[in-house]
């Protein structure tokens, strides 16, 4: 009802009853019979009076009816607005109660309009007085009765929460697919998957699909979903998008939202709700990008799956190639691979995506670039489409080159990870996989990604091999990882390791291997691969700088980690330098040249990038470029050691740019410790103070300064912070090699430094006593040192963590008059011979943790009154 005309004055006959007319029954007879008569007559009289009054109350009843109806119209408008808003924003539909209420309201409004119109017409025809009492009676009676209905509707207006509800779930929700052409090979895969899904075979319940291209995988699943839009054999097709966490709870939430169910309750309650909803339905569940095993029963999916009692229960799961085994864990009945596209198909998809009419690859200007780009993309459909669209209409060669570099860097390194995961997961014949490349290229980073992927899925053991590797060292680390206690005997420990791993799936990660290690002697159960009966996976992945090590370890699959391509190298360098520096006047072009000179080596890009941070003057960048150009370009066909020498020269730029000679000297001493050793900061501070690199007048100030210098080296990416409370530091193995290389004359091998640490008690090696000034023999478990007759140039000697006793004084030390720094911590000295007083140049002596020392000779304190000894050394 858009508008209701105003009601005019009532006819005269009605005006006499404008106020309520009250009548009282009076008994016609008095005496004893009066009450009796009243009792009998009163009901009839009141009933007659009530209806008789309708003849006189038409005007007031019609007006009251109109007032109540206008109030009802306002309520109706509010409910309709809720319908509109919720329907527009939430696709909500009216609840049954609200829909029936609106129907009743519409009826009540129509009835009021009709009665009001009849009253108005009689008023206009007869004026103020209508002689037709019967007509007045009917209008008044209708107004009174209908007004009661209006009041009832006003008292039952639906609340806001009872007006609308979520719509009934559609059988199939339409999914937005990429409009790009679907390659013919993908159509074949799509048809194969659909045949499985609609099959009536009771044993075909789950199909597992997997491929390397996430976006391509998702797009194919959306096509499967949309295949049932027009004609569906399923009551519900449920698409679960790529979950951030593939837990039962998250999968339940997606299904419950799709089915319009309540989200309350715990996991078990929601599983029951899902099960009851789907138990008697035909359903297809599609789960995208599943990366771990999923208990479908715990989710609430009814079992068994397949074609059961006229009901189809089907599940499709999709995973990336590296997670292919998820399907095996779920017990898929059909396994479908989405492989990378073959070259011809990839070329055609790229041509269609770039919207080129004709033979793109024969075009003289961009044809060769297009060929290179397609090959760099490595057959990934979604990336072929993305790069094609971005290069539409582009003829500039530099733009194509940037795209080629970007694709080559992105997909070559990602494929390295992807390929390695697949080989570990699926190939039954490959037991040992070798990842090789020069130092600093990112091999350890790749190995850590593999560790993170398989942690929790099998026993994963990390071993840092390094240069000074031995069977015993590998065993020790494995036992530590397995939380087993060894006895130091190779044979016994081999049996312990073999017994622990025999009936398990395991992955041993050997980082930075320099020479062959006999895995059987270590205790690794053989044969490696995937055991055909019990399906145990026994795999070893190693990283090395030398392809010859891969041969020695009988590696069946080698994966070379490439250098970064130009675009990726630029982004890494820019991140370390900072945009404020890069985009300063005259800097960006010079930065591009500098990046080119580093040939894509990540470690060089990081360290040099940090060195150039805050360098705003173009001449500073010119100097850096000249430094890099003095180094020959890296030739990947050269011997790896020569390659690394060129790497050293590039990273040495960061060393040259350290702000003081003191900081440089502190950095060089870091190489005295074993490779990959996590060193307490306090230990470094003691060393630097003892060597005289740090001397701030008092011990507290010196320690503070030492810690500050460590922060400077960390900021220059020459030192790494580590430890749970960041109380330790370590050197990247290449940075340590650079430190030794610099100390030994930048490749001239001047013999000034000799570092041979963590070698083992039975290893024979030659010590250049006559030429060395710095010697570190720590962590070797040595019991004696050879006798040296000649006077030595030796100034620094690090002998901590060995098994030496006081007889060493009569050997090397009596001929080391120039010795200023001596570290004998953690040995087996039972006393301090007075002959130690002959070391008159000695400034730093550390004898701590030699628990046999009970006293200090009297002459010792007198001779070394100007020396600096640690307080623990004399306890």
Buried (B, 14 or more C-beta within 10 A) or exposed (E): BEEBEEBEEBBEBBBEBBEEEEEEBEBEEEEEEEEEBBEEBBEEBEEEBEEBBBBBBBBBBBBBBBEBBBBBBEBBEEBBEBBEEBBEEEEBBBBEEBBEBBEBBEEBBEBBBEBBEBBBEBBEEBEEEBEBBEBBBBBBBBBBEBBEBBBEBBEEBBEEEBBBBBEEBEBBBEBEBBEBEBBEBBEEBBEBBBEBBBBEEEEBBBBBBBBBBBBBBBBBBBBBBBBBBEEBEBBBBBBBBBBEEBBBEBBBBBBBBBBEBEEEEEBEEBBEBBBEBBEEBBBBBBBBBBBBEBEBEBBBBBEEBBBEEEBBBBBBBBBBBBBBBBBBBBEBBBEBEBEBBEEEBBBBBBBBBBEBEEEBBEBEEBBBBBBBBBBBBBBBBBBBBBBBEEBEEBEEEEBBBBBBBBBBBBBBBEBBBBBBBBBBBBBEEBBBBBBBBBBBBBBBEBBEBBBEBBEEBBBBBBBBBBBBBBBBBBBBBBBBBBEBEBEEEBEEBBEBBBEBBEEEBBBBBBBBBBBEBEBEBBBBBEEBBBBEEEEBBBBBBBBBBBBEBBEBBEBBBEBBBBBBBBBBBBBBBBEBBBEEBBEBEEBBEBBBBBBBBBBBBBBBBBBBBBBBEEBEEBEBBBBBBEBBEEBEEBEEEEEBEEBBBBBBBBBBBBBEBBEEEBBBBBBBBBBBBBBBBEBEBEBBBBBBBBBBBBBEEEEEEBBBBBBEBBEBBBEBBBBBBEEEEEEBBBBBBBBBBBBBBBBBEBEEEEBBBBBBBBBBEEEEEEBEBEEBBBBBBBBBBBBEBEEBEEEBBBBBBBBBBBEBBBEBBEBBBBBBBBBBBBBBBBBEBEBBBEEBBBBEEBBBBBBBBBEEBEEBBEEBEEBBEEBBBBEEBBE
